Amino acid sequence: MLKASKVFLALSLASTLLAGTSQAAVSDADRRAAKRGARYLVDQQKRSGKFASFSDIGSTSDAIVALVAARRGPRAINKAYGFLERNEADVNNVGLKAKVILALVATGRSARDFTGRDLVEEILMTELPSGRYGEGTAVFDQALAVLALVGAGEQPSQTAKQWLADAQCDDGGWEYLSPPSEGDDASCYSGDPSDFFTSDSNTTGYAIQALEAVAGTVPLDADPIAFLTDARDERKNGWGYVPGSLTDANSTALVIQAFVASGEDIPAGAKKALRALQWKACEVKGGFAYTWQDEDEDGDLEKTAADVGATIGALPALVEKPFPIVGSMPSKNPQPLDCQA
């Protein structure tokens, strides 16, 4: 494998737990966008308390974190937490356990007493000699687990941190599923048509936040911020899932969070690119589109429909809060939206 000059990520744990950013950096436009997004999420919550997107447990957990970041929605958060409690049997793998932990610590709850379960210990018990949390656990879920443990006040082992660092591709990014293998190219592509995963902005965003959140210093072989900088979508000025793809809300949000976690300036225009995906209040109550599309194939891009998952992803980035968000229950519920907003 090609080796670049060593890059070192180091951040004090205390600063991360304080949300890693100055609120003075968040504009009024960002705050208004976050409040509108919170209103949309609350309106989309199911009677059961869940937020339906890619995964009932994962999306509901993520929505709790998003609403805490926006400082809105105690009633919706409590309903969502009730859904998680009633469906605790489905919290059955490392990634989902990590997401529930992140939701618990965001609201000030203990991750060591979730319906009588100690989710922190459940993750720690899966650690293999390699540092991987469970046989076959995706790189993406390893990053989530590291973030969850830090949020819960438990430092991952050096071996677990190093496993995540060693999973980096030569181009500076991380791919969703596996560490690089012999014969992979710089983006972790093996050349086999059945290899569907290459370095991507989402896994890279989570990995950066995870390695910045841990105490101490973790060496890397390539600069992940340079990977994200090069992966930017020149047409809409945000980020898509993989380099060269069209801007989407979730990818752009995770990249913004990664820059904040790293102590780097958010690239000019990145927040604007994220806000551009939000629908106005009178259209669909402030929800975020996932991405852009050209249905008429006339070259003019239009936003896709408002999306729960995209809105969940956008809120922490708008207020510049990287993971883990260690907070408390918000006190205000979202207000009815002004159609002119």
VOBANU-983704 format. One record per residue: residue in one letter; y, z, x of N, C-alpha, C, O, CB in turn. Coordinates in steps of 0.001 Angstrom, whole numbers, plus 500000, padded with zeros to 6 digits. Glycine has a CB too. Example, Ala and Ser with C-alpha at 12.3 -4.5 7.8 and 13.67 -1.06 7.14 Angstrom:
A494310507800513190495500507800512300496700507800513200496681508465514236495527509046511308
S497750507080512850498940507140513670500030507870512900501138508039513409499402505725514084
% end
This chain:
M498809500000500839500000500000500000501249500000500880501292500650501925500001501222499048
L502271499253500432503518499211501174504221500554501083504158501229500055504423498092500652
K504877500930502137505579502204502170507071501977502343507501501278503261505038503093503296
A507854502572501454509299502570501634509688503872502302508859504768502463510047502386500277
S510948503976502689511399505230503299511255506364502302511380506159501095512865505119503781
K510993507556502807510770508707501935512020509029501133513139508993501645510341509926502753
V511798509346499852512861509815498972512451511195498504511272511423498233513107508834497757
F513400512131498400513061513475497986513841513848496744515062513701496687513329514470499108
L513097514345495725513707514834494501513629516354494531512548516919494695513005514246493228
A514763517012494373514758518469494348515830518947493402516947518430493402514972519056495758
L515496519924492604516456520465491653516125521912491416514950522275491356516453519675490327
S517129522748491279516842524149490998516373524277489563516923523645488660518083525039491253
L515360525094489357514809525291488025515859525846487091515923525454485926513605526218488073
A516671526738487576517671527361486707518621526330486125518949526395484940518458528414487473
S519065525389486929520020524409486421519376523514485378520039523108484424520580523565487561
T518088523196485541517408522378484545517315523112483216517547522518482164516013521987485032
L516981524384483252516825525127482018518154525322481300518174525701480129516189526465482298
L519239525074481973520548525117481336520974523739480856522157523495480619521585525679482296
A520023522855480716520190521515480149520696520494481148520824519320480801521130521569478991
G520988520898482382521205519961483461522461519113483397522588518165484172520082519091483529
T523394519416482507524577518573482419525729519336481838525537520299481096524303517341481593
S526912518919482165528111519506481594528399518865480252528442517639480144529310519343482541
Q528597519688479218528896519126477917530235518397477901530486517593477004528888520214476875
A531090518663478868532364517966478946532165516471479140533062515683478840533207518532480076
A530999516071479638530729514658479887530356513912478618530339512681478618529623514513480905
V530059514617477542529632513984476302530869513637475472531677514510475155528666514914475504
S531008512369475127532193511917474411532125512269472932531061512600472408532367510420474579
D533267512194472270533306512410470825532466511365470101531814511666469101534753512374470314
A532486510139470608531677509079469991530192509408470077529435509160469139531956507724470666
D529782509971471216528381510359471372528013511476470397526950511440469777528105510804472818
R528889512460470266528608513583469363528519513106467911527631513523467167529697514670469499
R529437512239467522529393511715466155528103510926465919527484511033464860530622510823465880
A527712510142466909526475509361466781525264510281466647524355510002465864526297508427467997
A525250511375467407524136512322467335524084513002465968523001513205465419524259513378468446
K525243513353465418525266513993464095524786513032463020524043513424462120526680514492463759
R525206511775463108524743510787462128523240510578462254522532510472461253525484509446462312
G522759510520463495521324510359463700520529511528463153519450511342462589521028510189465163
A521061512739463319520384513931462785520309513870461269519296514248460680521111515215463225
R521384513394460629521382513258459165520299512278458723519569512530457765522766512788458658
Y520211511174459426519186510187459093517790510792459225516952510607458343519318508948459997
L517533511507460310516211512098460510515858513066459392514753513022458851516149512814461852
V516791513933459049516523514910457990516194514189456685515306514616455947517737515855457793
D516900513106456398516640512357455169515284511658455184514724511373454125517732511335454949
Q514754511380456372513476510678456490512271511619456553511131511157456520513492509807457717
Q512504512907456641511391513856456749510535513831455488511065513783454378511918515282457002
K509229513861455652508311513852454518508236515241453875508593516248454487506910513391454964
R507769515267452637507663516553451930506766517535452667506958518748452578507130516337450518
S505795517014453390504884517871454153505567518520455345505048519474455924503690517071454628
G506739517998455711507446518493456881507313517589458093508018517780459084506953519851457225
K506420516605458031506223515753459202507292514675459293507960514351458311504843515113459163
F507438514128460489508259512951460735507296511842461116506635511914462152509347513203461859
A507218510825460288506211509785460464506726508698461393507703508013461091505810509184459113
S506060508554462513506364507466463438505063507090464122504095506742463445507472507873464486
F505014507151465448503828506706466169502680507700466087501521507308466226504172506457467609
S502974508986465862501960510036465839502492511199465032503609511659465273501575510488467276
D501711511687464074502207512772463221502577514009464035503663514565463870501160513138462174
I501671514436464913501943515633465718503026515343466755503983516105466888500654516125466416
G502875514248467483503827513920468531505221513659467998506198514178468538503352512728469294
S505327512859466941506642512521466397507319513733465773508530513905465907506515511410465364
T506554514565465098507136515757464489507630516719465569508697517317465431506109516456463577
S506862516863466629507297517710467753508559517142468391509509517876468663506175517833468815
D508567515830468627509728515193469235510960515332468349512070515514468850509442513720469508
A510768515246467035511900515366466116512513516757466182513733516900466102511463515055464684
I511685517776466327512209519135466479513108519210467704514213519749467636511057520161466591
V512639518673468819513430518694470056514731517919469864515788518361470314512620518099471236
A514659516771469201515848515948468990516878516673468141518071516625468440515470514627468333
L516434517344467086517366518063466218517979519262466940519150519578466730516654518527464942
V517199519926467783517760521012468595518829520456469531519891521058469687516646521729469410
A518554519308470154519530518701471054520828518383470321521917518571470864518956517431471685
A520709517900469085521887517556468292522521518783467646523599518686467059521518516548467221
R521863519932467750522344521196467175522523521092465662523519521559465109523670521605467826
R521561520484465015521587520327463566520173520455463002519199520079463655522206518965463175
G520067521000461763518828520897461013517866522061461024516667521822461163518135519781461478
P518301523316460888517324524415460896516292524321459779515123524644459992518041525730460789
R516707523883458587515733523787457488514669522746457810513478522983457603516441523430456159
A515098521598458315514142520540458657513230520978459796512037520673459786514881519249459044
I513775521687460770512969522155461902511906523132461426510756523045461856513860522819462972
N512266524056460549511285525021460051510192524336459232509023524712459320511979526089459204
K510568523335458438509560522570457701508629521838458663507417521791458453510233521566456748
A509204521273459712508397520553460697507459521500461426506300521169461674509294519828461701
Y507962522672461766507110523649462444505957524070461531504832524257461995507935524883462875
G506237524218460245505170524543459296504103523469459266502914523774459169505741524737457904
F504521522205459348503549521108459400502670521230460636501452521068460553504265519746459391
L503279521514461775502500521659463008501504522811462895500356522685463322503433521885464209
E501932523913462331501029525058462179499850524709461280498708525048461593501785526267461608
R500116524039460174499037523712459231498058522691459812496915522593459367499624523176457926
N498514521940460800497675520903461386497362521193462851497209520274463655498352519550461259
E497268522471463188497077522858464594495768522326465169495659522146466382497110524373464728
A494779522074464326493512521543464836493688520155465445492883519731466274492473521490463717
D494753519441465029495001518105465577495758518144466899495971517106467525495774517274464579
V496160519330467323496817519479468633495687519625469644495365520735470068497824520735468676
N495087518502470028493772518545470668493664517789471980492558517547472462492769518012469740
N494804517407472572494738516812473904495959517235474706496894517823474163494648515268473819
V495946516937475987497002517431476875498374516949476433499326517729476410496737516988478310
G498489515662476079499785515132475697500351515783474458501534516121474417499687513668475483
L499511515965473433499986516582472199500291518059472399501261518573471841498958516408471091
K499479518739473180499776520139473477501119520266474185501899521173473898498663520757474336
A501381519352475109502647519374475833503819519139474881504847519810474981502646518316476948
K503665518192473963504761517912473031505028519097472112506182519406471815504446516669472199
V503975519758471665504174520942470817504856522053471615505740522734471096502818521443470245
I504452522238472865505110523246473707506593522935473839507424523835473717504453523309475102
L506939521676474086508346521300474216509112521599472934510276521997472987508472519816474569
A508470521410471782509118521743470513509287523248470353510324523719469885508314521183469343
L508259524001470745508324525459470621509444526038471485510242526844471007506979526088471011
V509506525636472741510502526235473634511909525764473286512884526461473569510183525896475094
A512024524576472671513349524105472262513953525014471205515170525189471152513267522673471734
T513102525596470359513602526462469288513529527940469649513793528798468807512822526215468018
G513175528239470882513112529630471309511813530322470970511708531539471121514226530382470706
R510806529568470511509512530165470187508640530244471444508902529582472448508796529347469080
S507606531065471358506685531220472475505596530154472422504992529919471376506061532621472467
A505357529522473547504276528539473637502928529213473841501895528545473874504542527558474773
R502937530513473977501685531249474200501152531898472920500183532658472953501895532320475263
D501794531590471800501307532112470530501587531100469435502436531320468570501961533475470200
F500873530003469481500966528979468457499745529123467565498648528710467941501060527542469079
T499923529698466403498815530037465492497694530752466236496516530483465997498266528767464813
G498056531657467133497078532406467898496573531720469146495749532281469868495944532715467046
R497051530515469416496612529765470590497654529860471711498858529849471454496354528288470220
D497177529954472943498041529926474111497986528511474678497114528192475487497608530997475181
L498925527665474248498895526265474651499151526084476136498651525137476744499909525481473864
V499926526984476724500168526918478161498858527090478925498542526305479819501188527993478591
E498111528112478568496836528361479240495848527229478977495053526880479850496240529697478778
E495896526659477783494990525555477472495237524359478393494289523695478810495151525133476007
I496500524082478711496783522995479653496371523390481062495737522602481764498276522622479622
L496721524595481484496390525039482839494888525007483088494449524713484200496924526447483080
M494101525305482068492647525336482213492049523954482443490911523841482897492022525957480988
T492805522902482134492267521555482312492464521018483724491926519963484059492907520616481327
E493234521734484571493588521179485875492355520971486755491557521885486961494582522095486581
L492223519768487260491124519408488151491522519665489601492706519871489870490721517929487954
P490588519660490536490942519848491950491985518844492446492740519135493373489699519742492806
S492022517675491832493000516658492223494419517004491783495387516450492303492608515319491646
G494539517928490819495830518256490237496068517595488894497034517918488203496916517869491176
R495203516680488522495329515993487234494938516949486113493955517682486224494444514709487196
Y495712516936485038495402517807483903494396517133482977494759516570481944496686518167483127
G493140517200483360492084516654482538491611515297483013492416514484483467492541516559481128
E490342515047482917489729513789483338490296512642482507490242512677481278488183513853483200
G490830511647483163491337510478482462492688510644481807493151509725481131490380510084481449
T493342511786481980494667511983481388495640510946481934495692510701483139495190513412481670
A496403510344481040497358509317481446498466509911482310498800511089482191497959508632480215
V499025509084483174500174509499483981501291510000483075501936511006483373500677508332484863
F501516509302481977502529509678480990502320511117480516503270511897480447502493508713479790
D501064511467480190500766512811479693500837513857480801501152515016480531499389512837479049
Q500552513471482034500718514393483157502192514797483279502506515969483484500215513745484482
A503079513827483153504509514127483215504915515041482070505675515988482275505335512834483178
L504417514770480865504711515632479726504220517053479972504916518020479661504076515070478456
A503013517174480533502447518496480786503296519276481786503537520470481603501012518371481300
V503743518610482829504603519273483816505890519766483147506309520902483367504939518308484989
L506510518916482335507733519311481636507486520488480708508291521416480644508296518136480846
A506369520447479989506060521519479046505838522842479762506339523878479322504830521162478224
L505102522817480848504841524053481591506136524646482135506356525854482043503858523791482742
V506988523803482698508273524297483213509097524888482078509692525956482229509062523161483914
G509133524196480942509878524705479798509388526051479328510172526880478866509810523736478673
A508083526272479443507488527535479020507560528611480098507058529718479907506051527315478624
G508189528287481239508354529270482301507194529373483257507078530352483994508591530584481713
E506325528364483255505137528373484124505237527221485113505207526057484712503819528266483285
Q505352527525486382505439526455487372504079525779487584503090526465487842505966527008488702
P504015524470487482502770523766487794502402523978489261503258524278490093502903522255487484
S501143523822489555500711523955490944501288522822491786501668521776491259499172523964491036
Q501347523036493083501816521986493980500917520759493885501378519622493994501868522498495426
T499616521012493679498662519906493564498958519052492336498885517825492397497227520442493498
A499295519705491215499601518968489985500875518160490139500957517023489673499731519927488800
K501868518746490792503116518019491027502876516833491951503396515739491729504183518953491624
Q502080517067492991501838515993493955501022514868493334501219513701493674501121516536495189
W500101515207492421499329514157491747500279513212491015500118511992491069498301514775490753
L501267513783490332502230512939489614503058512111490593503297510927490355503157513803488733
A503491512715491674504266511972492673503435510831493267503940509724493460504747512919493794
D502177511104493552501303510086494158500938508968493185500453507914493595500031510737494676
A501174509204491889500890508167490892501974507105490832501869506155490057500724508792489526
Q503010507253491638504105506289491650503635504936492182502852504866493130505271506815492496
C504124503867491558503841502512492038504767502196493215505774502874493421504022501461490892
D504424501180493972505211500835495157506625500371494820507516500453495665504505499758495940
D506846499883493589508190499426493228509108500577492832510277500357492519508109498427492090
G508587501803492845509397502969492522509206503497491121509661504598490809510813502649492718
G508533502722490256508273503172488896506898503791488744506131503880489703508417502024487938
W506599504217487532505260504722487188504753503919486015505529503518485147505281506258486851
E503447503679485982502859503042484814502267504098483897501975505216484322501785502020485228
Y502096503733482643501658504679481609500314505308481894500163506520481738501600503993480287
L499327504525482308497950504992482269497448505636483550497000506782483524497076503870481935
S497512504927484666496779505355485861497639505273487122498630504544487164495525504505486038
P497248506026488141497889505852489452497528504492490032496595503850489549497468506979490427
P498242504039491051497907502744491666496515502762492288496057503777492813498946502377492733
S495872501633492215494545501459492814494628500435493932495585499667494022493503501020491749
E493606500435494786493548499456495859493541498053495265492771497765494349492303499683496747
G494389497196495783494480495838495271495592495639494262495923494500493933493191495452494657
D496182496725493758497307496598492832498524496029493552498699496233494753497648497962492201
D499358495317492810500618494872493395501642496002493292501300497124492919501138493583492688
A502898495700493623503919496744493682504172497414492345504625498558492303505199496170494193
S503885496716491246504104497278489912502835497865489305502779498127488104504657496217488991
C501813498071490143500522498639489707499711497673488842498877498102488045500758499930488933
Y499953496389488997499156495401488277498025494920489162498238494542490314500027494213487817
S496818494937488613495631494602489397495360493104489464494572492653490296494433495300488822
G496005492333488596495712490908488520494674490579487470494458489408487156495251490409489850
D494027491595486925493024491419485884493740491300484531494560492157484202492001492610485882
P493453490272483749494120490121482444493920491312481513494701491504480581493619488877481759
S492901492101481751492667493274480910493491494491481366493432495550480740491181493624480914
D494247494340482443495129495413482913496465495261482174497296494430482543495329495359484494
F496657496060481143497821495904480276498998496784480682500045496750480035497438496210478862
F498841497570481742499891498521482096500444498230483487499699498075484455499357499955482030
T501759498161483558502474498066484828503601499090484789503829499720483756503027496606485082
S504304499262485901505385500236485942506371499972484797506740498827484538506109500187487309
D506786501033484124507646500893482954508747501951482961508654502962483657506820500996481666
S509769501701482190510926502596482165510619503934481502511184504956481890512076501931481446
N509729503944480505509458505172479762508701506198480603509119507350480721508668504855478506
T507580505763481185506816506675482030507642507096483236507587508251483660505500506022482485
T508405506165483785509258506488484926510319507508484538510594508437485298509919505222485476
G510921507341483358511914508295482899511355509692482766511989510662483183512481507855481592
Y510165509805482184509526511117482046509134511691483406509309512885483649508289511015481147
A508604510845484296508170511328485609509353511858486415509246512899487063507462510208486387
I510475511150486377511659511626487080512092512978486534512361513901487302512803510611486962
Q512160513101485220512574514374484629511609515496485000512030516623485262512671514248483106
A510315515185485020509319516200485360509468516656486808509450517855487084507907515661485122
L509615515711487732509698516077489141511043516723489485511131517489490445509475514849490010
E512077516423488720513347517112488914513315518516488326514052519394488774514479516313488290
A512469518731487328512436520031486655511699521097487450511987522285487302511796519888485305
V510756520693488288509933521676489000510726522315490130511675521731490652508655521019489554
A510326523501490490510936524181491629510448523536492921509323523042492990510607525699491614
G511290523545493929510895523009495227511162521531495347511866520942494528509446523274495475
T510598520942496367510837519541496697509519518775496660508498519234497171511508519409498086
V509566517601496045508376516763495938508683515416496591509596514720496148507937516582494441
P507935515029497644508228513772498324507728512557497540506663512584496923507609513778499708
L508523511504497585508149510227496985508265509133498035509009509263499007509037509904495753
D507522508056497828507526506955498779508538505872498444508812505012499281506166506352498854
A509096505892497253510064504870496847511084505508495919510830506562495337509359503662496150
D512223504876495785513326505419495006513196505015493538513374503841493214514672504943495577
P512890505954492643512722505590491235514030505220490552514032504443489597512076506723490490
I515151505772491034516438505408490442516753503942490736517310503241489892517568506325490980
A516397503485491925516586502073492256515720501188491350516152500115490929516244501817493745
F514492501645491053513630500895490130514312500751488776514359499654488219512257501593489967
L514842501851488241515496501796486936516755500930486976517031500185486036515845503204486462
T517499501029488041518706500218488163518366498729488125519041497944487458519450500560489461
D517323498356488842516922496950488883516298496483487573516288495287487281515947496724490017
A515776497424486780515060497067485553515985496863484359515516496560483262514050498134485224
R517273497023484553518221496968483439518252495589482781518138494557483442519616497340483923
D518411495610481455518519494385480673519964493886480742520871494563480258518075494622479192
E520188492728481328521543492209481522522165491704480230523386491577480137521528491097482540
R521339491415479234521890490837478002522529491897477113523621491687476586520798490108477228
K521853493040476942522376494085476059522738495357476817523200496327476216521361494409474980
N522533495360478123523054496408479000522328497746478912522800498748479449524481496625478696
G521182497763478236520360498964478221519065498701478979519051497979479976520065499414476771
W517980499294478494516682499106479139515616498829478093515630499395477000516303500342479978
G514693497947478450513495497741477657512333498471478302512502499163479306513184496242477505
Y511163498313477726509990499053478211509622498659479631509346499523480464508798498821477292
V509616497367479913509317496891481269510491496062481763511251495534480952507994496054481302
P510659495936483086511756495131483618511769493739483011510736493076482913511655495035485132
G512958493307482604513102491978482037513014491930480527513313490896479931512078491094482604
S512603493041479878512502493047478429513812493493477793514663494096478447511360493953477980
L513958493191476520515199493435475801515410494927475548514456495674475334515201492674474481
T516642495334475576517028496730475353516387497311474098516405496684473039518540496843475253
D515825498500474217515391499258473044515902500691473159516226501160474251513837499234472903
A515971501373472034516606502691471986515836503729472793516437504491473550516734503157470545
N514519503767472644513730504798473319513789504657474832513955505644475548512285504742472855
S513653503426475317513689503208476760515061503541477326515166504209478354513320501762477092
T516115503076476658517469503344477133517748504835477162518371505337478097518496502635476255
A517289505542476142517502506981476084516805507699477231517406508558477877517014507529474757
L515552507364477493514805508029478557515407507746479931515391508611480807513346507589478529
V515932506551480119516587506237481394517853507067481548518107507610482624516918504728481486
I518648507173480495519851508009480554519484509439480911520125510050481765520609507974479212
Q518454509979480262518014511348480554517567511485482007517829512506482643516870511756479612
A516897510466482532516444510510483925517626510548484882517605511293485862515554509302484240
F518651509759484611519841509784485455520501511158485416520912511682486451520836508703485012
V520603511738484227521217513067484106520391514098484868520942514911485610521351513479482617
A519073514068484687518201515025485366518321514918486879518226515920487587516755514811484947
S518529513710487370518618513479488809519982513828489387520164513812490604518301512045489113
G520937514142488526522282514410489003523046513150489348524085513203490006522228515301490196
E522524512001488895523174510717489148524127510383488002523891510791486865522123509595489325
D525184509655488287526077509188487240525324508239486317524587507364486772527320508495487845
I525517508424485027524926507485484069525581506123484272526809506038484304525108507985482588
P524802505064484410525384503741484644526409503372483574526210503647482391524285502687484690
A527498502752483997528549502357483072527980501482481961527227500542482216529669501618483815
G528349501802480735527917501018479596526583501401479013526195500864477975527873499626479970
A525848502329479653524510502677479159524584503391477805523814503082476896523779503566480180
K525509504341477674525632505052476400526102504103475301525648504193474160526607506240476534
K527001503206475642527481502226474667526337501331474202526247500993473022528616501373475268
A525467500950475130524313500124474770523393500853473814522808500240472922523542499710476016
L523259502172473995522437502963473081523101503074471719522444502885470696522179504358473658
R524403503381471690525107503526470413525140502216469633525203502221468404526530504021470650
A525097501096470348525134499796469671523917499577468778523951498738467878525224498675470697
L522865500308469015521644500181468206521668501052466956520715501035466177520435500539469039
Q522732501806466754522809502678465576523426501937464393524448501264464529523629503943465894
W522787502071463233523334501522462003524416502458461477524354503668461697522220501312460943
K525394501908460791526475502718460244525984503550459063524920503297458499527645501829459816
A526786504545458708526383505511457688526076504849456356525091505210455712527462506547457499
C526885503895455924526679503284454615525525502289454609525040501902453546527944502595454167
E525090501879455785524015500892455851522655501572455733521917501308454784524098500090457161
V522320502422456659521067503182456566521258504587457130520407505100457857519926502454457318
K522384505194456785522634506603457075522524506959458553522091508058458899521680507445456299
G522910506048459411523024506400460817521764506331461634521741506821462763523547507723460919
G520707505737461102519485505597461883519646504580463003520496503694462926518331505195460985
F518831504709464043518856503783465169517791502710464988516664502993464582518645504534466496
A518163501491465292517182500411465389516363500610466654516830501212467620517874499013465388
Y515146500101466640514345500187467859514876499217468912515037499581470076512861499891467556
T515148497971468491515588496969469473516374495879468764516854496075467648514376496359470234
W516503494734469412517200493569468894516194492458468619515111492428469205518287493093469883
Q516565491540467718515680490421467410516515489176467081517700489264466758514734490778466227
D515868488044467171516506486769466842515606486065465841514890485122466182516745485881468127
E515653486536464603514753485997463572515007484519463301514067483762463061514908486785462278
D516269484105463337516601482710463041516464481805464254516616480588464149518006482618462502
E516178482399465406516049481654466650517284480800466926517199479665467395514808480775466605
D518446481402466611519699480685466852520450481250468050521577480845468336520584480742465616
G519817482187468746520427482781469921521242484024469643521659484713470574521281481788470578
D521481484329468354522244485526467996521289486679467711520415486580466849523154485256466768
L521467487756468434520587488912468279521121489860467216522323490107467130520430489649469611
E520216490381466416520557491364465383519662492586465550518546492491466061520404490756463949
K520168493727465114519377494955465198518170494879464265518245494311463175520244496182464852
T517066495455464709515924495629463826516225496778462853517264497430462959514620495909464645
A515328497015461924515549498046460908515661499434461538515158499683462634514414498029459878
A516327500319460821516410501710461277515014502279461432514121501994460634517239502570460294
D514834503087462465513500503531462853513529505018463194514392505475463944512974502708464054
V512586505761462640512530507205462886512298507498464362512994508330464944511424507852462042
G511332506827464973511020507089466375512171506765467299512430507495468255509814506306466789
A512873505657467018514017505289467845515137506314467722515798506638468708514529503905467456
T515347506822466516516400507817466295516048509130466979516911509776467573516622508047464791
I514791509522466897514344510722467601514631510594469093515156511518469714512840510966467363
G514283509443469661514478509250471092515926509251471508516255509713472601513854507979471516
A516814508738470648518217508567471024518980509881471126519855510019471981518900507675470033
L518662510849470269519533512027470149519688512834471445520824513134471813518997512927469077
P518617513203472155518829513967473393519659513218474426520435513829475159517500514335474000
A519501511901474488520263511127475468521739511068475113522591511113476001519703509718475576
L522051510967473829523452510906473416524215512143473888525373512049474296523555510771471888
V523561513295473829524231514537474250523850514921475677524143516028476127523881515685473293
E523201514008476378522905514123477805522082515366478152522407516110479077524192514142478587
K521019515566477393520119516684477645518764516154478117518027515573477319519956517557476372
P518425516337479367517088515958479835516056516994479398516403518105478998517073515803481372
F514802516615479481513710517544479180513382518391480404513594517936481528512456516777478709
P512875519600480225512673520297478961513970520899478444514802521367479222511623521382479119
I514134520884477127515292521515476498514855522905476055514076523050475113515839520662475282
V515351523903476726515010525288476406516193525863475646517244526123476233514681526136477703
G516032526062474357517186526420473544516882527445472478516154528412472695517744525209472905
S517469527200471307517318528115470177517529527323468901517956526169468937518321529313470268
M517230527945467783517346527270466497518817526949466191519667527835466282516738528142465375
P519131525700465830520503525386465409520868526174464152519991526605463405520661523868465153
S522141526353463931522592527120462760523127526238461643523306526714460522523660528104463169
K523391524950461924524012524071460937523057522974460498522334522391461306525288523456461500
N523072522705459188522335521559458671523263520345458658524475520503458519521773521849457245
P522714519135458800523569517948458806524345517826457486523833518141456412522721516679459045
Q525579517366457601526429517188456430526300515754455898525879514851456621527906517510456777
P526671515557454612526692514186454093527570513309454982528587513758455512527203514157452627
L527162512056455134527846511159456057529022510447455408528972510045454246526877510144456602
D530066510306456184531241509533455784530932508050455987530581507632457090532512509963456601
C531061507266454933530717505848455031531576505107456030531184504041456503530841505194453688
Q532724505636456362533596504965457320533242505305458754533771504701459688535033505325457054
A532327506295458939532023506759460292531224505719461049530874505934462210531259508081460252
% end
